[in-house]
Amino acid sequence: MKRELYTHGNTWQLYIKASVAKLMGVTPQEYTVNLEVKDKILYVKKVVPTEADLYKDLLCKKLIKRSSGYGLNMTISILEMLGINPETDSLDVDINGRVLMIKKA
């Protein structure tokens, strides 16, 4: 699905619908995700609290409750790794299993 980014302070935010977050396994009690960039694709995966030690050296962020869904704040450095200009480019967002994949459209 094609999505746009919105400014949020000094970062850019992607809105994630509640139904997509549910497919990822995100709940209001467990909303921390791991971010990983490979080949200009951002992989977003829910952090399982019982496996928190596996994520201690990785980039983890908390989703922000927004309306009926969540917001994922992305810094300019993450967008640069993806080759995305947030003011002009759209994002292609897909879900594969419980992993959200974000890339330039």
N, C-alpha and C positions, 0 to 999 in steps of 0.2 A: 504494500500500500504506500502511496506517495504522501509524504508529510512535510510540514514546514516547521522551522524553528522560530521561537519567540524569545525576545530579550527578557532577561530576568536578572536585574542588577548588572553585575559585570560578567555574567555568563549567558549562555543560550540554553533554552529549555525545550525539550521535546515532550509533548503531551502523550501519555500512554493510557489508552482506554482501560477501564476496570476489567473488561472481558479479556483483553490481551494480558494484563497483569495476572489475572487468575490462571490463564494458560501457562504462564511462567512459574506459577506456584507462589506468587507474592500475596501476602495477606496483610491486613492492617497491623498485625503484631510482628511480622517478619518482612521487612521491606528493604533490607540491605542487599545490594547487588554488586557483582564483580564485573569490572570492565576490562576487556582485552582487545587490542587492535592487532589484526593480522591481515596483510594484503589489502589495506585500505577498507577493511570491514571491521566495525565495532561489534563485538559480541558481548551481550549483556545477559548475565546469568545470576539467578538468586543465590545468595550465600546461605547455606544450611547452617544454622547455629551450632549444631553438634560437630560440624567440620570446620569451625572458625579458624583453627590452627593452620589449615591448608591455605587459607587466604591471607595470612598475616603479612606476607611480603608483596601482596598484589594490590592493585588499585581497587578499592571498594568505596562505594557511595551509597547514600541512603536516598531512596525515592521520596519525593515530596508529595504529600497528599494535596491534590488539586481537583476541585470540583468533585466529580464522581470517579475520577481516575487518579493518576499519579503524574508527576513531572520528573524528568531526568535532566539535571543540570549538567551541561557540558562546557568545559573551559575552551578557550581559543586554542590551546595547545592540542587538545584532543581533536578538535575540528581540523587543525592543520595536518595532523597525522592521517586524517581521512581524506584530505584534499578538498575540504568543503569550505566555501565562502558562505557563511550563514545569512548574509544579506541578499544573495542572488540565487543560491542553489537550493534545490529541494532534496529531501532524503527519501530513500527507498527502504522501507521497514518491513521485514519478514520475520516470522517466527518458525523455528524448526525445533520441534519437541518442546523443551522448556527454555530454549535460548532465543533471545531477541537479536536479530542481525540488522545492523544499520549501516547503510552505505550511501554514497552520492547517487542521486537518481540520474 
